[in-house]
Amino acid sequence: MALVHKLLNGTYILRKCQLPSATSRLFLGPQFADYCSSSLHKPVAVPDKGGSPQKTERDLQGHHQREVALDITSPEENPEVSFDKAIRDEIKEHFRRLKDDFVNHWIGPEGRPLHEILLEQAKVVWQFRGKEDLDKWIVTSDKMIGGRSEVFLKMGKNNQSALLYGNLSSEAPQDGESGRSGYCAMISRVPKGPFERKKSYDWSQFNTLYLRVRGDGRPWMVNIREDTDIIQRKNQMYSYFMFTRGGPYWQEVKIPFSKFFFSNQGRIRDAQFQLLLDKISSVGFTLADKVDGPFFLEIDFIGVFTDPAHTEEFAYENSPDLTPRLFK
């Protein structure tokens, strides 16, 4: 019985102390991982029946020295981490960004002279020339509610565009609550200032959204969100349709801001409001045409410009019966 117990105990130890991996070093520490590794490679001293006690003692001392040498970790494997230094560096970085904001405010909007801003007729807000440009965007789909749609974002050919692609599935989640599904979206991240303060875009001097895209013929919804801290308005946005032609050729899409209609939780509201162009928070694209299958949308840049031929301020009317407070 004692022999069986030793065999089982040895098997259990070998099963638990496997070869060290990156995960074991991360969660259990390098010392524990190195200990398990060295314990597996420790030589077992076989007693020599004909040997002398002095030779056995020398072998044990040498074995003990080798074991200690194996258990000692090098400084490269156990780097020192200073949380105080990391916090100090983070605070210094935020104060540096705060100083830059103050300096840019005195120079002019966005750190540019005011006369340059007033004479500007066009502006590129987002373009895609590297991975850092992709990090400014978020992709999401109905997988968040149990759907089967998939969406991905990567750099296009020659790193001159962004390619949004995936597979749309309108199959409803099997959760007993959701009855509809089938959407994929791409949303820009809200710009942040010093100390994670939210910032917004000021497009009040422009009147048109300008995009250069190439798609597969599917209709997309272009969404614009206003900067607001009111929780009740977090699902409100302004939207308009974008129809791609398909084929290998690029198309330039120009959507006047006056055409964007107001919606809340995906439903168009009876009372329409004009988009506040000096408080723009983010821009997004949504695909929900209920056509299952693969899709793609390639984007070169997203910008704004002033169209002198467009003089319309607001494209929609409000009824005094539905919104009497707008006619007081």
C-alpha positions as CSV (number, residue, x, y, z in Angstrom):
1,M,0.0,0.0,0.0
2,A,2.8,2.4,0.8
3,L,4.3,1.8,-2.7
4,V,1.0,2.4,-4.4
5,H,0.6,5.7,-2.4
6,K,4.0,6.9,-3.5
7,L,3.3,6.1,-7.2
8,L,0.0,7.9,-7.1
9,N,1.5,10.9,-5.3
10,G,4.3,11.2,-7.8
11,T,1.9,11.0,-10.8
12,Y,-0.2,13.7,-9.2
13,I,2.8,16.0,-8.8
14,L,3.9,15.5,-12.3
15,R,0.5,16.2,-13.6
16,K,0.2,19.4,-11.6
17,C,3.7,20.7,-12.3
18,Q,4.0,20.7,-16.0
19,L,6.5,22.5,-18.1
20,P,6.4,26.3,-17.5
21,S,4.5,28.3,-20.0
22,A,3.8,32.0,-20.6
23,T,0.4,31.6,-18.7
24,S,2.0,30.0,-15.7
25,R,4.7,32.7,-15.5
26,L,2.0,35.3,-15.7
27,F,-0.4,34.1,-13.0
28,L,1.8,32.0,-10.8
29,G,5.0,34.0,-11.0
30,P,8.4,33.1,-12.5
31,Q,9.7,31.6,-9.3
32,F,6.9,29.0,-9.1
33,A,7.1,28.2,-12.8
34,D,10.9,27.7,-12.6
35,Y,10.4,25.6,-9.5
36,C,8.0,23.3,-11.3
37,S,10.4,23.1,-14.3
38,S,13.4,22.4,-12.2
39,S,11.6,19.8,-10.1
40,L,10.8,17.8,-13.2
41,H,14.4,17.8,-14.3
42,K,15.9,17.0,-10.9
43,P,18.1,13.9,-11.1
44,V,17.1,11.1,-8.8
45,A,20.0,9.8,-6.7
46,V,20.2,6.1,-7.0
47,P,21.9,4.6,-3.9
48,D,25.1,2.7,-4.7
49,K,25.2,-0.4,-2.6
50,G,29.0,-0.6,-2.9
51,G,29.7,3.1,-2.5
52,S,31.1,4.8,0.6
53,P,29.2,7.2,2.9
54,Q,31.6,10.0,2.0
55,K,30.8,9.7,-1.7
56,T,27.1,9.7,-1.1
57,E,27.4,12.8,1.1
58,R,29.3,14.6,-1.7
59,D,26.7,13.6,-4.3
60,L,23.9,15.0,-2.1
61,Q,25.8,18.3,-1.6
62,G,26.4,18.7,-5.3
63,H,22.7,17.9,-6.0
64,H,21.6,20.5,-3.5
65,Q,23.8,23.2,-5.1
66,R,22.5,22.3,-8.6
67,E,18.9,22.6,-7.2
68,V,19.5,26.0,-5.7
69,A,21.1,27.2,-8.9
70,L,18.1,26.1,-10.9
71,D,15.6,27.8,-8.5
72,I,17.3,31.2,-8.7
73,T,15.7,33.4,-11.4
74,S,17.6,36.0,-13.4
75,P,16.8,39.7,-13.2
76,E,15.4,39.6,-16.7
77,E,12.8,37.1,-15.8
78,N,11.6,39.0,-12.7
79,P,11.5,42.7,-13.7
80,E,10.7,45.2,-11.0
81,V,7.3,47.0,-11.5
82,S,6.8,50.3,-9.8
83,F,3.1,51.4,-9.6
84,D,4.1,54.7,-8.1
85,K,6.3,55.5,-11.1
86,A,3.6,54.5,-13.5
87,I,1.0,56.8,-11.8
88,R,3.4,59.7,-11.8
89,D,4.2,59.3,-15.5
90,E,0.5,59.1,-16.3
91,I,-0.3,62.3,-14.3
92,K,2.6,64.1,-16.0
93,E,1.3,63.1,-19.4
94,H,-2.2,64.4,-18.6
95,F,-0.8,67.7,-17.3
96,R,1.3,68.0,-20.5
97,R,-1.8,67.5,-22.6
98,L,-3.6,70.1,-20.5
99,K,-0.9,72.6,-21.1
100,D,-1.0,72.0,-24.8
101,D,-4.8,72.6,-24.7
102,F,-4.3,75.9,-23.0
103,V,-1.6,77.0,-25.5
104,N,-3.8,75.9,-28.4
105,H,-6.8,77.8,-27.0
106,W,-4.8,81.0,-26.9
107,I,-3.5,80.5,-30.5
108,G,-7.0,79.6,-31.9
109,P,-9.3,76.7,-32.4
110,E,-7.4,73.4,-32.6
111,G,-4.2,75.4,-32.2
112,R,-4.5,77.2,-35.5
113,P,-5.0,80.9,-36.2
114,L,-8.6,82.0,-36.3
115,H,-8.4,83.4,-39.9
116,E,-7.3,80.0,-41.2
117,I,-10.3,78.4,-39.5
118,L,-12.8,80.9,-40.9
119,L,-11.4,80.6,-44.5
120,E,-11.3,76.8,-44.4
121,Q,-13.8,75.3,-46.9
122,A,-13.0,71.6,-46.5
123,K,-11.5,69.4,-43.8
124,V,-10.6,65.7,-43.5
125,V,-11.6,64.5,-40.1
126,W,-10.8,60.8,-40.4
127,Q,-8.5,59.0,-42.9
128,F,-7.0,55.6,-42.8
129,R,-3.3,55.3,-43.4
130,G,-2.2,53.0,-40.6
131,K,-3.2,50.9,-37.6
132,E,-3.4,54.0,-35.3
133,D,-6.3,55.2,-37.5
134,L,-8.2,52.0,-37.0
135,D,-7.8,52.3,-33.2
136,K,-10.1,55.4,-33.4
137,W,-13.0,53.2,-34.4
138,I,-15.2,50.5,-32.8
139,V,-17.0,47.6,-34.6
140,T,-20.0,45.9,-33.1
141,S,-22.8,43.6,-34.3
142,D,-25.8,41.7,-33.0
143,K,-23.5,39.2,-31.3
144,M,-23.8,41.4,-28.2
145,I,-27.5,40.2,-27.9
146,G,-26.9,36.7,-29.1
147,G,-27.0,37.1,-32.9
148,R,-24.9,35.5,-35.5
149,S,-23.6,38.4,-37.5
150,E,-19.9,39.0,-37.7
151,V,-18.0,42.2,-38.6
152,F,-14.3,43.0,-38.9
153,L,-12.2,46.0,-39.6
154,K,-8.7,46.0,-41.2
155,M,-6.5,48.1,-43.4
156,G,-7.1,47.9,-47.1
157,K,-4.7,47.4,-50.0
158,N,-1.4,49.4,-49.7
159,N,-2.6,50.8,-46.3
160,Q,-4.6,53.5,-48.1
161,S,-8.1,52.7,-46.9
162,A,-10.1,50.9,-44.2
163,L,-12.0,47.7,-45.1
164,L,-15.1,46.9,-43.1
165,Y,-16.3,43.4,-43.9
166,G,-18.2,40.5,-42.4
167,N,-21.3,38.4,-42.6
168,L,-24.8,39.6,-41.9
169,S,-27.3,37.2,-40.4
170,S,-30.9,38.1,-39.5
171,E,-31.5,34.9,-37.5
172,A,-33.0,35.9,-34.1
173,P,-31.3,34.9,-30.9
174,Q,-32.6,31.8,-29.2
175,D,-33.1,33.6,-25.9
176,G,-36.9,33.9,-25.9
177,E,-36.8,37.7,-25.6
178,S,-35.3,39.2,-28.9
179,G,-37.6,38.8,-31.9
180,R,-35.4,40.6,-34.4
181,S,-31.7,40.7,-35.2
182,G,-29.2,41.3,-38.0
183,Y,-27.1,44.4,-37.8
184,C,-23.4,45.4,-38.0
185,A,-22.0,48.8,-37.2
186,M,-18.8,50.8,-37.1
187,I,-18.6,53.8,-34.7
188,S,-15.9,56.3,-34.1
189,R,-14.5,56.7,-30.6
190,V,-15.4,59.8,-28.6
191,P,-12.3,62.0,-28.5
192,K,-10.8,62.4,-25.1
193,G,-8.8,65.3,-23.6
194,P,-6.6,65.6,-20.5
195,F,-7.8,63.5,-17.5
196,E,-10.2,61.6,-19.8
197,R,-12.4,64.7,-20.4
198,K,-14.8,64.2,-23.3
199,K,-14.3,66.5,-26.3
200,S,-16.5,67.2,-29.3
201,Y,-16.1,68.3,-32.9
202,D,-17.1,71.8,-34.1
203,W,-18.5,71.6,-37.6
204,S,-20.6,74.8,-37.4
205,Q,-18.9,76.4,-40.4
206,F,-19.6,73.5,-42.7
207,N,-22.9,72.3,-44.1
208,T,-22.1,68.9,-45.8
209,L,-20.6,65.5,-44.8
210,Y,-18.1,64.3,-47.4
211,L,-17.1,60.6,-47.8
212,R,-15.1,58.6,-50.3
213,V,-16.2,55.0,-50.2
214,R,-16.5,51.8,-52.3
215,G,-19.1,49.2,-51.5
216,D,-20.9,46.2,-52.8
217,G,-24.3,47.8,-53.6
218,R,-25.8,47.6,-50.1
219,P,-27.5,50.5,-48.4
220,W,-25.9,51.9,-45.3
221,M,-27.1,54.2,-42.6
222,V,-24.8,57.1,-41.6
223,N,-25.3,58.1,-38.0
224,I,-24.2,61.2,-36.2
225,R,-24.3,61.6,-32.4
226,E,-24.3,64.8,-30.4
227,D,-22.2,65.3,-27.3
228,T,-24.4,65.1,-24.3
229,D,-24.1,64.0,-20.7
230,I,-27.8,63.3,-20.3
231,I,-28.4,59.6,-19.8
232,Q,-31.9,59.7,-21.3
233,R,-30.4,60.9,-24.6
234,K,-27.7,58.3,-25.0
235,N,-29.8,56.4,-27.7
236,Q,-30.6,59.5,-29.7
237,M,-28.9,60.1,-33.0
238,Y,-29.3,61.7,-36.4
239,S,-29.2,59.5,-39.5
240,Y,-29.4,59.4,-43.2
241,F,-29.0,56.8,-46.0
242,M,-25.9,56.1,-48.1
243,F,-26.4,53.9,-51.2
244,T,-23.3,52.2,-52.5
245,R,-23.1,51.4,-56.2
246,G,-20.9,48.3,-56.2
247,G,-18.1,47.6,-58.6
248,P,-14.4,48.5,-58.5
249,Y,-14.8,52.3,-58.7
250,W,-14.8,54.8,-55.8
251,Q,-17.7,57.0,-55.2
252,E,-17.9,60.4,-53.5
253,V,-20.9,60.8,-51.2
254,K,-22.0,64.2,-50.1
255,I,-24.8,64.4,-47.5
256,P,-26.0,67.8,-46.3
257,F,-26.4,68.1,-42.6
258,S,-29.9,69.5,-43.1
259,K,-31.0,66.0,-44.4
260,F,-30.2,64.1,-41.2
261,F,-33.4,63.1,-39.4
262,F,-33.8,62.6,-35.7
263,S,-34.3,59.1,-34.2
264,N,-34.4,57.5,-30.8
265,Q,-33.6,53.8,-30.1
266,G,-33.8,53.1,-33.9
267,R,-37.2,54.7,-34.4
268,I,-37.8,57.9,-36.4
269,R,-39.5,60.5,-34.1
270,D,-42.5,62.6,-35.1
271,A,-40.8,65.7,-33.7
272,Q,-37.7,66.5,-35.7
273,F,-34.9,68.7,-34.4
274,Q,-32.0,70.3,-36.2
275,L,-28.5,68.8,-35.7
276,L,-26.2,70.9,-33.5
277,L,-23.0,71.0,-35.5
278,D,-20.8,72.5,-32.7
279,K,-21.4,69.5,-30.4
280,I,-20.6,66.4,-32.6
281,S,-19.5,63.4,-30.6
282,S,-19.1,60.6,-33.1
283,V,-20.0,59.3,-36.6
284,G,-21.0,55.7,-37.4
285,F,-22.1,53.4,-40.2
286,T,-24.8,50.7,-39.7
287,L,-25.9,47.9,-42.0
288,A,-29.3,46.3,-41.4
289,D,-30.9,45.7,-44.8
290,K,-32.1,42.1,-43.8
291,V,-30.2,40.5,-46.6
292,D,-28.1,37.7,-45.2
293,G,-24.7,37.1,-46.6
294,P,-21.2,38.7,-46.8
295,F,-20.7,42.4,-47.2
296,F,-17.9,44.9,-47.4
297,L,-17.4,48.7,-47.3
298,E,-14.1,50.3,-48.1
299,I,-13.6,53.8,-46.8
300,D,-10.8,56.2,-47.9
301,F,-11.6,59.3,-45.8
302,I,-14.4,61.0,-44.0
303,G,-14.6,64.8,-44.0
304,V,-16.7,67.9,-44.0
305,F,-16.9,70.8,-46.4
306,T,-18.9,73.9,-47.3
307,D,-21.2,73.7,-50.3
308,P,-22.1,77.2,-51.4
309,A,-24.9,75.9,-53.6
310,H,-26.7,74.3,-50.6
311,T,-28.7,76.9,-48.7
312,E,-31.3,74.7,-47.0
313,E,-31.2,74.9,-43.2
314,F,-33.6,72.1,-42.2
315,A,-35.3,69.6,-44.5
316,Y,-38.2,68.6,-42.2
317,E,-41.3,70.2,-40.9
318,N,-43.0,69.8,-37.5
319,S,-46.7,69.8,-36.9
320,P,-48.1,72.1,-34.2
321,D,-50.5,69.3,-33.2
322,L,-47.6,66.9,-32.4
323,T,-45.1,69.4,-31.0
324,P,-47.0,72.5,-29.8
325,R,-44.1,73.7,-27.7
326,L,-42.1,74.3,-30.8
327,F,-44.7,76.8,-32.1
328,K,-45.2,78.9,-28.9
